[in-house]
């Protein structure tokens, strides 16, 4: 199933060439029940099938994945990339999910890829530099007390990770019923 999906996606990416190449970012949160190594088997087959076309179209592939067997999955896909000469960049939970896109687009310095040759401990994350970002207009959190309650404001928005269509639809329906000016869901990442 993953092979067919990856093959379809890659074939669509190669329908038209772009002089500067293209990016394929494969990412997600930390899976609970998905065997990452098993899903990467289909991806590796698709990469083998299209390796020469990927190089010809200058497609850069960046992967950020975590979950059951993620280390084994990242090892396999990195080994396949090295064998095929594709230059994939692979990251696990040590890299924040939102860091991969600015790295791929050259907006921030590339973080070193994890050492997949050893067993890994808990992820260690560095803060992402906010250079060039706007200063926050958000009010500071209230001073801690015995029972601090922080509530959402009419301007609060969210990014929903995963295929949470039903939850997102419920949030948008609620926004509509409350006549909220701006939807509370900023984006869905899956």
C-alpha positions, -999 to 999 in steps of 0.1 A, spaced: 0 0 0 28 25 9 46 15 -23 16 24 -45 11 57 -26 48 67 -28 50 56 -65 20 77 -73 33 107 -55 67 105 -71 53 100 -106 32 132 -101 62 151 -89 81 141 -120 54 151 -144 70 185 -149 106 195 -143 115 226 -123 150 241 -131 158 244 -94 145 210 -85 118 200 -60 114 190 -24 96 160 -10 92 162 28 80 131 45 71 138 81 48 132 109 44 132 146 53 102 167 32 73 155 15 52 182 6 20 163 22 24 128 54 3 123 76 29 108 101 3 95 73 -16 77 59 16 60 94 26 49 97 -7 30 72 5 5 89 38 2 123 22 -4 108 1 -32 94 33 -48 128 51 -44 145 21 -61 119 22 -89 124 60 -95 160 66 -84 173 78 -118 143 100 -123 146 115 -88 182 125 -96 173 138 -130 145 160 -116 167 171 -87 142 161 -60 155 165 -25 139 142 0 138 150 37 123 126 62 113 133 98 96 103 114 92 87 148 72 59 164 75 21 167 107 8 150 115 43 137 153 38 142 152 6 120 130 24 95 154 54 93 184 31 90 168 12 61 158 43 42 192 59 48 210 28 36 189 27 5 195 64 -2 233 58 2 232 28 -22 211 47 -48 230 80 -44 199 100 -35 212 120 -6 181 117 16 182 136 49 167 117 77 157 128 112 139 112 142 122 126 173 154 145 183 145 170 156 114 190 160 87 183 134 86 219 123 124 222 118 126 201 87 108 225 63 130 256 69 161 233 67 149 219 34 142 254 20 175 267 31 160 291 56 180 277 86 212 259 90 210 221 86 210 202 119 233 172 120 215 139 111 212 115 140 237 87 144 216 57 135 244 32 141 238 30 179 208 25 201 193 59 210 181 73 242 154 99 247 153 127 221 173 158 229 159 189 211 175 223 206 154 254 203 148 266 168 163 301 162 136 328 157 159 351 137 138 373 115 106 365 133 81 390 146 81 398 183 52 382 201 21 403 208 8 376 231 1 386 267 24 369 292 11 340 311 -5 349 345 18 346 376 16 311 390 -8 306 419 -23 276 435 -47 270 406 -37 289 375 -61 285 346 -50 297 311 -78 299 287 -79 305 249 -87 339 236 -108 347 205 -74 351 186 -60 317 197 -54 292 168 -41 257 166 -21 234 144 -36 199 144 -13 170 139 -25 138 123 -57 129 104 -81 144 130 -108 153 104 -137 148 128 -121 169 156 -112 197 132 -146 197 117 -161 200 152 -138 229 160 -147 247 127 -184 241 133 -181 256 168 -162 286 154 -191 292 129 -218 289 156 -199 313 178 -194 337 148 -157 336 154 -139 360 129 -109 338 123 -110 300 123 -94 283 153 -76 258 131 -45 273 114 -34 241 97 -35 203 96 -2 185 94 -2 149 84 
